[in-house]
Amino acid sequence: MSIDPGWPVALALLLLLLLALGAHRLAGYGLERPVLVAAVRAIAQLGVAALLIATVVDSLLWSVVLVCGMFAMGVLTTSRRVEAPRAWSWAALAMAAGVLPVLAIVLATRTIPPEGIAVIPVAGIIVGNAMTAHTLVGRRAFAALREEHSQYEACLSLGLLPRQAIREIVHRRAPEALLPGLDQVKTTGVVTLPGAFIGVMLGGGTPQQAATAQVLVLFGIMAAQTVTVLVAEHLTAGRLLLPADLATTLVD
């Protein structure tokens, strides 16, 4: 089974977009323009991605280059989402700490072959989920540091170091960034059938192959997100991964 471009798909996309816009208008969320922009960008970006993948998929070297480009875009996106564009290098470090060990394990164990057709989708999923975890922990942690600045100062007055004072505030928020991923793992096969499972099935694989691929991806996501959040928390406590306003207020 496959889904080929054509008028049925175009009609379905149009109807789905109208449904989303209608729901936004009915609810009064005022996000109709962002929805339209997101839809246009999704079509354009996926079209370009399809062309790029078709061009590089037969070359492992160029496939790795493409994955690096995806990683760079993920870092840029999450840095902007957490309002810390100047700290992009530290965001990259946190994400790389989560992504690289996962890819190393699945390649070293020969779970996936060192071929573009396997590396690109697996790496893309892991990178995307590491980006999401980084965004969630950053937004929650930075909001808490702004709201509880008096607690930070109180910790300093008690003799705690800045790193310790920041961790007192951030540490209990960090696990919240991991809850969506954990819920996805716990409900897979019961509530949802995620992308890797559906992709293998649509590609002609057996249900057993689809389940194996999905479990592999889910375990990779859990590992990558947990390490990313862990490293991001420590970089934040070290006052390296911070928005500009917090970098100036979280002083000794």
DOLO-83233 format. One record per residue: residue number from 1; residue in three letters; chain; x, y, z negated of N, C-alpha, C, O, CB in turn. Coordinates in steps of 0.2 Angstrom, whole numbers, plus 5000, padded with zeros to 4 digits. Last residue first. Glycine has a CB too. Example, Ala and Ser with C-alpha at 12.3 -4.5 7.8 and 13.67 -1.06 7.14 Angstrom:
BEGIN
2_SER_A_5064_4989_4965_5068_4995_4964_5064_5000_4961_5067_5006_4960_5070_4997_4971
1_ALA_A_5066_4972_4961_5062_4978_4961_5066_4984_4961_5071_4983_4958_5057_4978_4955
end
This chain:
BEGIN
252_ASP_A_5130_5181_4796_5132_5179_4789_5129_5184_4784_5131_5184_4778_5140_5179_4789
251_VAL_A_5115_5182_4806_5122_5183_4805_5124_5181_4798_5119_5180_4794_5124_5191_4806
250_LEU_A_5104_5182_4816_5106_5176_4812_5114_5177_4811_5118_5173_4814_5105_5169_4815
249_THR_A_5103_5192_4825_5099_5193_4818_5102_5187_4813_5102_5188_4807_5092_5193_4819
248_THR_A_5109_5190_4837_5111_5196_4833_5108_5196_4826_5110_5200_4822_5108_5202_4837
247_ALA_A_5103_5178_4841_5110_5178_4840_5113_5184_4836_5118_5184_4833_5113_5178_4847
246_LEU_A_5090_5182_4842_5092_5178_4836_5099_5178_4835_5102_5177_4830_5089_5171_4837
245_ASP_A_5090_5189_4854_5088_5192_4848_5090_5188_4842_5092_5191_4837_5081_5193_4849
244_ALA_A_5095_5179_4864_5099_5185_4862_5097_5188_4856_5101_5190_4852_5099_5190_4868
243_PRO_A_5093_5162_4858_5091_5168_4862_5095_5174_4860_5098_5174_4854_5083_5169_4862
242_LEU_A_5106_5150_4856_5101_5154_4854_5099_5159_4859_5103_5161_4863_5104_5157_4847
241_LEU_A_5117_5139_4854_5112_5139_4858_5106_5143_4855_5102_5140_4851_5109_5131_4859
240_LEU_A_5126_5143_4843_5128_5143_4850_5122_5143_4855_5123_5147_4860_5133_5137_4852
239_ARG_A_5124_5141_4830_5123_5148_4833_5126_5149_4840_5128_5154_4842_5126_5153_4828
238_GLY_A_5124_5129_4825_5130_5132_4826_5130_5139_4829_5135_5142_4830_5135_5128_4830
237_ALA_A_5110_5126_4826_5113_5127_4819_5120_5130_4820_5122_5134_4815_5113_5121_4815
236_THR_A_5111_5124_4840_5107_5129_4837_5109_5131_4830_5110_5137_4828_5099_5128_4837
235_LEU_A_5118_5112_4840_5121_5118_4844_5117_5124_4841_5120_5130_4841_5120_5118_4851
234_HIS_A_5110_5104_4833_5116_5105_4831_5119_5111_4834_5123_5115_4831_5121_5099_4831
233_GLU_A_5099_5103_4842_5098_5105_4835_5105_5108_4832_5105_5113_4829_5095_5100_4831
232_ALA_A_5104_5098_4854_5102_5105_4854_5101_5107_4847_5102_5113_4845_5095_5105_4857
231_VAL_A_5107_5085_4849_5113_5089_4851_5110_5097_4851_5114_5101_4849_5116_5088_4858
230_LEU_A_5094_5080_4847_5099_5080_4842_5105_5085_4843_5107_5089_4839_5102_5073_4841
229_VAL_A_5088_5082_4859_5086_5085_4854_5091_5086_4848_5092_5091_4845_5079_5082_4851
228_THR_A_5096_5072_4867_5096_5079_4869_5093_5084_4863_5096_5089_4862_5091_5080_4875
227_VAL_A_5093_5060_4860_5100_5063_4860_5100_5071_4862_5104_5075_4859_5105_5059_4865
226_THR_A_5080_5059_4863_5082_5059_4856_5089_5062_4856_5090_5067_4851_5082_5052_4853
225_GLN_A_5079_5059_4877_5076_5064_4874_5079_5065_4866_5080_5070_4864_5069_5063_4874
224_ALA_A_5087_5047_4880_5089_5054_4882_5086_5059_4879_5089_5064_4877_5087_5054_4890
223_ALA_A_5079_5037_4874_5086_5038_4872_5088_5045_4874_5091_5049_4870_5090_5033_4875
222_MET_A_5066_5039_4880_5067_5039_4873_5074_5041_4871_5075_5045_4867_5065_5033_4869
221_ILE_A_5070_5036_4893_5067_5043_4892_5068_5044_4884_5070_5049_4882_5060_5043_4894
220_GLY_A_5074_5023_4893_5079_5028_4895_5077_5035_4893_5081_5039_4890_5080_5028_4902
219_PHE_A_5062_5017_4890_5068_5016_4885_5073_5022_4886_5076_5025_4882_5071_5009_4885
218_LEU_A_5055_5020_4902_5053_5023_4895_5058_5022_4890_5059_5027_4886_5047_5019_4893
217_VAL_A_5063_5013_4911_5062_5020_4912_5060_5023_4905_5063_5028_4903_5057_5022_4917
216_LEU_A_5060_5000_4907_5067_5002_4908_5067_5010_4907_5071_5013_4904_5071_5000_4914
215_VAL_A_5047_4999_4908_5050_4998_4902_5057_5001_4902_5059_5005_4897_5050_4991_4900
214_GLN_A_5046_5000_4922_5043_5005_4918_5046_5005_4911_5047_5010_4908_5035_5005_4918
213_ALA_A_5052_4989_4927_5055_4995_4929_5052_5001_4924_5056_5005_4922_5053_4997_4936
212_THR_A_5043_4979_4922_5050_4979_4920_5053_4986_4921_5057_4989_4917_5054_4974_4924
211_ALA_A_5031_4982_4928_5032_4983_4921_5039_4983_4919_5040_4987_4914_5028_4977_4918
210_ALA_A_5035_4979_4941_5033_4986_4940_5033_4987_4932_5035_4992_4930_5025_4987_4942
209_GLN_A_5037_4966_4941_5043_4970_4943_5041_4977_4941_5045_4981_4938_5044_4970_4950
208_GLN_A_5024_4961_4937_5030_4960_4933_5036_4965_4934_5039_4967_4930_5032_4953_4933
207_PRO_A_5017_4965_4949_5016_4968_4942_5021_4967_4937_5023_4972_4933_5009_4966_4939
206_THR_A_5029_4967_4963_5024_4963_4959_5022_4967_4952_5026_4971_4950_5027_4956_4957
205_GLY_A_5029_4980_4975_5032_4975_4970_5027_4972_4966_5021_4974_4967_5036_4980_4965
204_GLY_A_5025_4989_4985_5024_4982_4986_5027_4977_4981_5027_4971_4982_5027_4980_4993
203_GLY_A_5024_5002_4981_5030_5000_4986_5030_4992_4987_5034_4990_4991_5036_5001_4983
202_LEU_A_5015_5003_4972_5013_5005_4979_5018_5003_4984_5017_5003_4990_5013_5013_4978
201_MET_A_5022_4997_4961_5016_4993_4964_5014_4996_4971_5013_4992_4975_5010_4995_4959
200_VAL_A_5032_5006_4959_5034_5000_4961_5028_4996_4964_5028_4992_4969_5036_4996_4955
199_GLY_A_5023_5017_4956_5028_5018_4961_5030_5011_4964_5030_5010_4970_5034_5022_4960
198_ILE_A_5017_5013_4944_5013_5014_4950_5017_5014_4956_5015_5012_4961_5009_5021_4949
197_PHE_A_5029_5013_4936_5024_5007_4937_5020_5008_4943_5020_5003_4947_5019_5006_4931
196_ALA_A_5033_5026_4936_5037_5021_4939_5033_5015_4940_5035_5011_4945_5043_5019_4933
195_GLY_A_5022_5034_4931_5024_5034_4938_5028_5028_4940_5027_5026_4946_5028_5040_4939
194_PRO_A_5011_5024_4919_5015_5030_4922_5018_5029_4929_5017_5024_4932_5021_5031_4917
193_LEU_A_4996_5021_4915_5001_5018_4919_5005_5023_4922_5003_5026_4927_4997_5013_4924
192_THR_A_4988_5023_4898_4991_5026_4905_4995_5021_4908_4998_5016_4905_4995_5032_4903
191_VAL_A_4983_5016_4888_4980_5022_4890_4982_5024_4897_4978_5026_4901_4981_5027_4885
190_VAL_A_4991_5004_4890_4984_5004_4886_4980_5010_4888_4974_5009_4890_4985_5004_4878
189_GLY_A_5002_5006_4897_4999_5000_4898_4992_4999_4894_4988_4994_4896_5003_4994_4896
188_THR_A_5008_5017_4884_5009_5014_4891_5006_5007_4892_5007_5003_4887_5016_5014_4893
187_THR_A_5007_5021_4871_5001_5021_4875_5002_5018_4882_4997_5017_4885_4997_5027_4875
186_LYS_A_5020_5022_4867_5016_5018_4863_5009_5017_4867_5006_5012_4866_5014_5022_4857
185_VAL_A_5026_5031_4876_5029_5024_4876_5023_5020_4873_5022_5014_4875_5035_5024_4872
184_GLN_A_5019_5043_4874_5019_5040_4880_5021_5033_4880_5018_5029_4884_5023_5044_4885
183_ASP_A_5022_5045_4861_5015_5044_4862_5015_5040_4869_5011_5036_4870_5011_5050_4862
182_LEU_A_5036_5049_4863_5034_5043_4859_5027_5041_4860_5025_5035_4861_5035_5044_4851
181_GLY_A_5034_5061_4870_5037_5055_4873_5036_5049_4869_5035_5043_4873_5045_5056_4873
180_PRO_A_5028_5069_4860_5024_5067_4867_5027_5061_4870_5024_5057_4873_5025_5073_4871
179_LEU_A_5038_5069_4850_5031_5066_4849_5028_5064_4855_5025_5059_4856_5027_5070_4845
178_LEU_A_5049_5076_4851_5049_5069_4853_5043_5066_4853_5042_5060_4855_5054_5066_4848
177_ALA_A_5047_5089_4845_5049_5088_4852_5049_5081_4855_5048_5080_4861_5055_5092_4854
176_GLU_A_5046_5086_4832_5040_5087_4836_5041_5087_4843_5036_5086_4847_5037_5094_4834
175_PRO_A_5058_5085_4826_5055_5079_4828_5048_5080_4832_5046_5076_4836_5053_5075_4822
174_ALA_A_5062_5099_4824_5065_5095_4829_5061_5089_4831_5060_5088_4837_5072_5093_4828
173_ARG_A_5057_5104_4812_5053_5105_4818_5055_5101_4824_5052_5099_4828_5054_5112_4820
172_ARG_A_5066_5101_4802_5059_5098_4801_5055_5099_4807_5049_5096_4808_5056_5101_4795
171_HIS_A_5077_5109_4807_5077_5101_4806_5070_5098_4806_5069_5093_4809_5081_5099_4801
170_VAL_A_5076_5122_4805_5075_5119_4812_5074_5112_4811_5070_5109_4815_5081_5120_4816
169_ILE_A_5078_5126_4792_5072_5128_4796_5071_5124_4802_5065_5122_4803_5073_5136_4798
168_GLU_A_5090_5120_4789_5084_5120_4784_5078_5121_4787_5072_5119_4786_5085_5124_4778
167_ARG_A_5098_5125_4799_5096_5118_4799_5090_5117_4794_5085_5113_4796_5101_5113_4797
166_ILE_A_5101_5138_4794_5097_5137_4800_5094_5129_4801_5088_5129_4803_5102_5138_4807
165_ALA_A_5108_5135_4783_5102_5138_4782_5098_5137_4788_5092_5137_4788_5104_5146_4781
164_GLN_A_5119_5128_4788_5115_5125_4784_5108_5128_4783_5103_5125_4783_5118_5124_4777
163_ARG_A_5125_5139_4796_5123_5132_4799_5118_5128_4795_5113_5126_4797_5129_5128_4800
162_PRO_A_5128_5148_4785_5123_5150_4791_5120_5143_4794_5114_5142_4795_5126_5154_4796
161_LEU_A_5129_5140_4769_5132_5143_4775_5126_5144_4781_5121_5141_4780_5137_5138_4778
160_LEU_A_5121_5145_4754_5122_5140_4760_5125_5144_4765_5125_5150_4766_5115_5138_4762
159_GLY_A_5119_5153_4743_5126_5150_4744_5127_5146_4750_5132_5143_4751_5128_5147_4738
158_LEU_A_5108_5159_4742_5109_5154_4737_5116_5150_4738_5118_5146_4735_5103_5149_4738
157_SER_A_5108_5168_4752_5109_5171_4745_5110_5165_4740_5113_5167_4735_5103_5175_4743
156_LEU_A_5105_5159_4762_5111_5162_4762_5113_5165_4755_5118_5164_4752_5112_5168_4767
155_CYS_A_5091_5157_4759_5096_5151_4759_5103_5154_4759_5107_5151_4755_5095_5147_4765
154_ALA_A_5086_5170_4762_5086_5167_4755_5091_5161_4754_5094_5160_4749_5079_5164_4753
153_GLU_A_5088_5171_4775_5091_5175_4771_5092_5173_4764_5096_5173_4760_5089_5182_4771
152_TYR_A_5079_5161_4779_5086_5161_4781_5090_5165_4776_5095_5163_4774_5087_5163_4789
151_GLN_A_5067_5166_4775_5069_5160_4772_5077_5159_4773_5080_5157_4769_5065_5154_4774
150_SER_A_5066_5177_4783_5067_5179_4776_5069_5172_4772_5073_5173_4768_5060_5181_4772
149_HIS_A_5063_5171_4795_5070_5174_4794_5071_5176_4787_5077_5175_4784_5070_5181_4798
148_GLU_A_5053_5164_4800_5055_5162_4794_5062_5165_4792_5066_5162_4789_5055_5155_4792
147_GLU_A_5050_5167_4813_5045_5168_4808_5047_5168_4801_5044_5170_4797_5039_5163_4810
146_ARG_A_5062_5164_4820_5059_5171_4820_5054_5172_4814_5055_5177_4811_5056_5173_4827
145_LEU_A_5063_5151_4818_5068_5155_4815_5066_5162_4815_5068_5166_4811_5074_5154_4820
144_ALA_A_5051_5146_4824_5052_5146_4817_5057_5150_4814_5056_5153_4809_5053_5138_4815
143_ALA_A_5055_5149_4838_5049_5153_4835_5049_5152_4827_5048_5157_4824_5042_5149_4837
142_PHE_A_5065_5141_4839_5067_5148_4839_5061_5152_4836_5062_5157_4833_5068_5150_4846
141_ALA_A_5059_5128_4838_5064_5130_4833_5065_5137_4833_5066_5140_4828_5071_5126_4835
140_ARG_A_5050_5128_4849_5048_5127_4842_5053_5130_4837_5051_5133_4832_5046_5120_4841
139_ARG_A_5058_5130_4860_5053_5135_4859_5050_5134_4851_5049_5139_4848_5047_5133_4863
138_GLY_A_5067_5119_4858_5070_5126_4858_5064_5131_4857_5065_5135_4852_5072_5128_4865
137_VAL_A_5059_5108_4859_5063_5109_4853_5065_5116_4853_5065_5119_4847_5069_5104_4852
136_LEU_A_5054_5110_4872_5050_5109_4867_5054_5111_4860_5051_5114_4856_5047_5102_4866
135_THR_A_5066_5110_4880_5061_5115_4880_5057_5115_4874_5056_5120_4871_5057_5115_4887
134_HIS_A_5071_5097_4878_5075_5103_4876_5070_5109_4876_5071_5113_4871_5080_5104_4881
133_ALA_A_5061_5089_4883_5062_5089_4876_5066_5095_4874_5065_5097_4868_5066_5082_4875
132_THR_A_5061_5093_4897_5055_5094_4893_5057_5094_4886_5054_5098_4882_5050_5089_4895
131_MET_A_5074_5088_4900_5073_5095_4901_5067_5097_4896_5066_5102_4893_5072_5097_4908
130_ALA_A_5072_5075_4899_5077_5078_4894_5076_5085_4894_5076_5089_4889_5084_5076_4896
129_ASN_A_5063_5073_4909_5061_5072_4902_5066_5075_4897_5064_5077_4892_5060_5064_4901
128_GLY_A_5072_5075_4920_5065_5079_4919_5063_5079_4912_5061_5083_4909_5060_5077_4924
127_VAL_A_5082_5066_4919_5083_5073_4919_5077_5077_4917_5077_5081_4913_5086_5075_4925
126_ILE_A_5074_5054_4921_5078_5055_4915_5079_5062_4914_5078_5065_4908_5084_5051_4914
125_ILE_A_5069_5056_4934_5065_5055_4929_5068_5056_4922_5065_5060_4918_5062_5048_4928
124_GLY_A_5081_5057_4941_5077_5062_4941_5072_5062_4936_5070_5067_4932_5073_5062_4948
123_ALA_A_5087_5044_4939_5090_5050_4936_5086_5056_4936_5086_5060_4931_5097_5052_4941
122_VAL_A_5078_5036_4946_5079_5035_4939_5082_5041_4936_5080_5044_4931_5083_5029_4938
121_PRO_A_5079_5042_4960_5072_5042_4956_5073_5041_4948_5070_5044_4944_5068_5037_4958
120_ILE_A_5093_5040_4963_5090_5047_4963_5083_5047_4959_5082_5051_4955_5088_5048_4970
119_VAL_A_5097_5027_4961_5100_5032_4957_5095_5038_4957_5094_5041_4951_5107_5034_4959
118_ALA_A_5091_5020_4972_5089_5018_4965_5091_5024_4960_5088_5025_4955_5093_5012_4963
117_ILE_A_5095_5025_4983_5088_5024_4983_5086_5022_4976_5080_5023_4974_5086_5018_4988
116_GLY_A_5109_5026_4982_5105_5032_4981_5098_5031_4980_5094_5034_4976_5106_5036_4987
115_GLU_A_5116_5013_4971_5114_5016_4978_5109_5022_4977_5105_5022_4972_5110_5010_4981
114_PRO_A_5121_5004_4961_5124_5010_4963_5122_5012_4970_5127_5013_4974_5131_5010_4961
113_PRO_A_5106_4996_4955_5112_4996_4959_5114_5003_4960_5111_5008_4960_5110_4992_4966
112_ILE_A_5101_4994_4938_5100_4997_4944_5106_4997_4948_5112_4998_4946_5097_5004_4944
111_THR_A_5108_4986_4929_5101_4986_4929_5098_4989_4936_5093_4986_4938_5098_4989_4923
110_ARG_A_5121_4985_4927_5119_4983_4934_5111_4982_4934_5108_4978_4938_5122_4976_4936
109_THR_A_5127_4990_4916_5123_4984_4915_5121_4981_4922_5118_4976_4922_5118_4984_4910
108_ALA_A_5131_5003_4922_5136_4998_4919_5133_4991_4918_5136_4986_4919_5139_5000_4913
107_LEU_A_5118_5009_4924_5123_5007_4930_5128_5002_4928_5129_4997_4931_5126_5013_4932
106_VAL_A_5113_5010_4912_5109_5007_4917_5113_5005_4923_5112_5000_4926_5103_5011_4919
105_ILE_A_5123_5018_4905_5121_5011_4903_5117_5007_4908_5119_5001_4910_5116_5012_4897
104_ALA_A_5124_5030_4912_5130_5025_4912_5128_5018_4910_5130_5013_4912_5135_5028_4907
103_LEU_A_5111_5035_4910_5113_5033_4917_5119_5028_4917_5120_5024_4921_5115_5039_4921
102_VAL_A_5113_5037_4896_5107_5033_4899_5109_5030_4906_5109_5024_4907_5101_5037_4899
101_PRO_A_5124_5046_4895_5124_5039_4892_5119_5035_4895_5120_5029_4896_5123_5040_4885
100_LEU_A_5118_5058_4902_5124_5054_4905_5124_5047_4902_5126_5042_4905_5130_5058_4904
99_VAL_A_5107_5063_4895_5106_5060_4902_5112_5055_4903_5111_5050_4906_5106_5065_4907
98_GLY_A_5111_5069_4883_5106_5064_4883_5106_5060_4889_5104_5054_4889_5099_5067_4882
97_ALA_A_5122_5077_4886_5123_5072_4881_5117_5067_4881_5119_5061_4879_5123_5076_4874
96_ALA_A_5115_5085_4896_5120_5081_4898_5121_5075_4893_5122_5069_4894_5127_5084_4900
95_MET_A_5108_5093_4887_5104_5089_4891_5109_5083_4894_5107_5078_4895_5101_5093_4897
94_ALA_A_5118_5100_4880_5113_5096_4876_5109_5091_4881_5109_5085_4879_5108_5101_4873
93_LEU_A_5125_5106_4890_5128_5102_4886_5123_5097_4882_5124_5091_4882_5132_5105_4881
92_ALA_A_5115_5115_4895_5117_5110_4899_5121_5104_4895_5120_5098_4897_5122_5113_4904
91_ALA_A_5114_5123_4884_5108_5119_4886_5110_5114_4890_5108_5108_4890_5102_5124_4889
90_TRP_A_5126_5129_4885_5125_5125_4879_5118_5121_4880_5118_5115_4878_5124_5129_4873
89_SER_A_5124_5136_4897_5130_5131_4896_5129_5126_4891_5130_5120_4891_5137_5134_4896
88_TRP_A_5114_5145_4894_5113_5140_4898_5118_5134_4898_5117_5128_4899_5112_5142_4906
87_ALA_A_5113_5157_4886_5115_5151_4883_5115_5144_4887_5114_5139_4885_5112_5150_4876
86_ARG_A_5106_5166_4894_5114_5167_4893_5117_5161_4890_5123_5160_4890_5115_5173_4889
85_PRO_A_5093_5162_4893_5097_5161_4899_5104_5162_4898_5108_5159_4902_5094_5166_4904
84_ALA_A_5083_5159_4883_5090_5159_4881_5094_5158_4887_5098_5154_4888_5092_5154_4876
83_GLU_A_5069_5156_4883_5071_5163_4882_5079_5164_4880_5081_5168_4877_5067_5167_4878
82_VAL_A_5065_5144_4885_5067_5145_4878_5069_5152_4877_5072_5154_4872_5072_5140_4876
81_ARG_A_5064_5145_4899_5058_5143_4895_5059_5145_4888_5054_5147_4884_5056_5136_4896
80_ARG_A_5077_5147_4904_5072_5152_4904_5066_5151_4900_5064_5156_4897_5070_5153_4911
79_SER_A_5082_5134_4901_5085_5140_4898_5080_5146_4898_5080_5150_4893_5092_5142_4901
78_THR_A_5074_5126_4909_5073_5126_4902_5076_5132_4898_5074_5134_4893_5076_5119_4899
77_THR_A_5079_5130_4922_5072_5131_4920_5071_5131_4912_5067_5135_4910_5068_5125_4923
76_LEU_A_5092_5127_4922_5090_5134_4923_5083_5135_4920_5081_5140_4917_5091_5136_4930
75_VAL_A_5092_5113_4920_5095_5118_4915_5093_5125_4915_5091_5128_4911_5103_5117_4915
74_GLY_A_5085_5110_4931_5082_5108_4925_5085_5112_4920_5082_5115_4915_5083_5101_4923
73_MET_A_5095_5113_4941_5088_5117_4941_5085_5115_4934_5081_5120_4932_5084_5114_4947
72_ALA_A_5105_5104_4938_5106_5112_4937_5100_5115_4937_5099_5120_4933_5110_5114_4943
71_PHE_A_5099_5092_4941_5101_5094_4934_5102_5101_4933_5099_5104_4928_5107_5090_4932
70_MET_A_5098_5093_4954_5092_5093_4950_5093_5095_4943_5089_5098_4940_5089_5086_4951
69_GLY_A_5111_5094_4958_5107_5099_4959_5101_5099_4955_5099_5105_4953_5106_5100_4966
68_CYS_A_5115_5081_4954_5118_5086_4950_5114_5093_4951_5113_5097_4947_5125_5087_4952
67_VAL_A_5107_5074_4963_5106_5073_4956_5109_5079_4952_5105_5081_4948_5108_5066_4953
66_LEU_A_5115_5077_4975_5108_5079_4974_5105_5079_4967_5102_5083_4964_5103_5075_4978
65_VAL_A_5127_5071_4972_5127_5078_4972_5120_5081_4972_5118_5086_4968_5130_5080_4979
64_VAL_A_5123_5058_4972_5125_5061_4966_5125_5068_4966_5123_5072_4961_5132_5058_4964
63_SER_A_5120_5057_4986_5115_5056_4981_5116_5059_4974_5112_5062_4971_5113_5048_4980
62_TRP_A_5133_5059_4991_5128_5064_4992_5122_5063_4987_5119_5068_4985_5126_5064_4999
61_LEU_A_5138_5046_4986_5141_5053_4985_5136_5058_4985_5135_5062_4981_5147_5054_4989
60_LEU_A_5130_5037_4992_5130_5037_4985_5133_5044_4983_5130_5047_4978_5134_5031_4982
59_SER_A_5120_5038_5006_5126_5040_5004_5126_5041_4996_5122_5045_4993_5129_5046_5007
58_ASP_A_5106_5037_5009_5111_5031_5011_5118_5032_5009_5123_5028_5010_5111_5031_5019
57_VAL_A_5100_5048_5005_5099_5042_5001_5104_5037_5003_5105_5032_4999_5092_5040_5002
56_VAL_A_5101_5061_5011_5107_5058_5007_5106_5052_5004_5111_5049_5002_5108_5063_5002
55_THR_A_5089_5062_5019_5095_5064_5022_5101_5061_5018_5106_5058_5021_5096_5071_5022
54_ALA_A_5079_5059_5010_5079_5055_5017_5086_5056_5020_5089_5052_5023_5074_5057_5021
53_ILE_A_5081_5069_5001_5082_5062_4999_5083_5058_5005_5087_5054_5005_5076_5060_4995
52_LEU_A_5078_5081_5009_5084_5080_5006_5086_5073_5004_5091_5070_5006_5085_5084_5000
51_LEU_A_5064_5078_5012_5069_5079_5017_5076_5078_5015_5080_5074_5018_5068_5086_5021
50_ALA_A_5059_5078_4999_5058_5072_5003_5063_5072_5009_5066_5067_5010_5051_5072_5006
49_ALA_A_5062_5091_4995_5065_5086_4991_5064_5079_4996_5069_5075_4996_5061_5084_4985
48_VAL_A_5053_5099_5003_5061_5099_5004_5064_5093_5001_5069_5091_5003_5063_5106_5001
47_GLY_A_5041_5094_4998_5043_5093_5005_5050_5093_5006_5053_5089_5010_5039_5098_5009
46_LEU_A_5042_5098_4985_5042_5091_4986_5043_5089_4994_5046_5084_4995_5035_5088_4984
45_GLN_A_5042_5112_4987_5047_5109_4984_5048_5101_4985_5053_5099_4987_5047_5110_4977
44_ALA_A_5029_5114_4993_5035_5116_4997_5041_5112_4994_5045_5110_4998_5036_5124_4996
43_ILE_A_5020_5109_4984_5020_5106_4990_5027_5108_4994_5030_5103_4997_5014_5109_4994
42_ALA_A_5024_5117_4972_5024_5109_4972_5025_5106_4979_5029_5102_4981_5018_5107_4968
41_ARG_A_5021_5130_4977_5028_5128_4975_5029_5120_4975_5034_5118_4978_5030_5131_4969
40_VAL_A_5007_5129_4978_5011_5130_4984_5018_5128_4983_5021_5125_4987_5011_5138_4986
39_ALA_A_5004_5126_4964_5002_5122_4969_5006_5123_4976_5008_5118_4979_4994_5122_4971
38_ALA_A_5009_5138_4958_5011_5131_4956_5010_5126_4962_5014_5122_4963_5009_5129_4949
37_VAL_A_5001_5147_4963_5008_5148_4964_5011_5141_4963_5015_5139_4967_5011_5153_4960
36_LEU_A_4988_5143_4958_4989_5143_4966_4997_5143_4967_4999_5140_4972_4986_5150_4969
35_VAL_A_4991_5145_4945_4989_5138_4947_4990_5138_4955_4993_5133_4957_4981_5136_4946
34_PRO_A_4993_5158_4943_4999_5154_4942_4997_5147_4945_5002_5143_4947_5000_5153_4935
33_ARG_A_4980_5163_4947_4985_5164_4951_4991_5160_4950_4994_5157_4955_4988_5172_4950
32_GLU_A_4972_5158_4936_4971_5155_4943_4977_5157_4948_4978_5152_4952_4964_5159_4946
31_LEU_A_4971_5160_4923_4978_5157_4926_4977_5155_4933_4980_5151_4935_4980_5151_4921
30_GLY_A_4961_5164_4915_4965_5169_4918_4971_5166_4921_4976_5170_4922_4966_5174_4914
29_TYR_A_4952_5156_4907_4959_5156_4905_4963_5162_4909_4969_5164_4906_4962_5149_4906
28_GLY_A_4938_5154_4908_4941_5161_4907_4948_5161_4905_4950_5166_4902_4937_5164_4902
27_ALA_A_4932_5143_4912_4935_5143_4905_4937_5150_4903_4938_5152_4897_4940_5138_4904
26_LEU_A_4929_5145_4925_4924_5144_4920_4926_5145_4913_4922_5147_4909_4921_5136_4921
25_ARG_A_4942_5146_4930_4937_5152_4931_4932_5151_4926_4930_5156_4922_4935_5152_4938
24_HIS_A_4947_5133_4928_4950_5139_4925_4946_5145_4925_4945_5149_4920_4957_5141_4929
23_ALA_A_4938_5126_4936_4939_5125_4928_4942_5131_4925_4940_5133_4919_4942_5118_4927
22_GLY_A_4942_5130_4948_4935_5131_4946_4935_5131_4938_4931_5134_4935_4930_5127_4949
21_LEU_A_4955_5126_4949_4953_5133_4949_4946_5135_4947_4946_5139_4943_4954_5136_4957
20_ALA_A_4953_5112_4949_4957_5115_4944_4955_5123_4944_4955_5125_4938_4964_5114_4946
19_LEU_A_4945_5111_4961_4942_5109_4954_4946_5112_4949_4943_5114_4944_4942_5101_4954
18_LEU_A_4953_5115_4971_4947_5119_4969_4944_5117_4963_4941_5122_4959_4942_5118_4975
17_LEU_A_4963_5105_4970_4965_5112_4968_4959_5116_4967_4959_5120_4962_4969_5115_4974
16_LEU_A_4955_5094_4974_4958_5094_4968_4960_5101_4965_4959_5103_4959_4964_5089_4967
15_LEU_A_4952_5098_4987_4946_5098_4982_4949_5098_4975_4946_5100_4971_4943_5091_4984
14_LEU_A_4965_5098_4993_4961_5105_4993_4955_5104_4988_4954_5109_4984_4958_5106_5000
13_LEU_A_4969_5085_4992_4972_5090_4988_4968_5097_4988_4968_5100_4982_4979_5092_4992
12_ALA_A_4959_5079_5000_4959_5077_4993_4963_5083_4989_4961_5085_4983_4963_5070_4992
11_LEU_A_4963_5084_5012_4956_5086_5009_4956_5084_5002_4953_5088_4998_4951_5081_5013
10_ALA_A_4975_5079_5014_4975_5086_5014_4968_5088_5010_4967_5093_5007_4975_5089_5021
9_VAL_A_4972_5065_5014_4976_5068_5008_4975_5076_5008_4975_5078_5002_4984_5066_5009
8_PRO_A_4965_5065_5026_4962_5063_5020_4966_5066_5014_4963_5068_5009_4962_5055_5019
7_TRP_A_4974_5070_5036_4969_5074_5034_4965_5072_5027_4963_5076_5023_4964_5075_5039
6_GLY_A_4991_5066_5030_4986_5066_5035_4980_5070_5032_4980_5072_5026_4983_5059_5036
5_PRO_A_5004_5055_5024_5001_5062_5025_4996_5062_5031_4997_5058_5035_5007_5067_5027
4_ASP_A_5000_5040_5016_5003_5043_5021_5000_5050_5022_4994_5051_5021_5003_5039_5028
3_ILE_A_5003_5029_5003_4999_5035_5004_5003_5039_5010_5008_5042_5008_4998_5039_4998
2_SER_A_5002_5011_5004_5006_5018_5004_5001_5023_5005_4996_5022_5008_5012_5018_5009
1_MET_A_5004_4994_5000_5000_5000_5000_5004_5006_5000_5009_5006_4997_4995_5000_4994
end
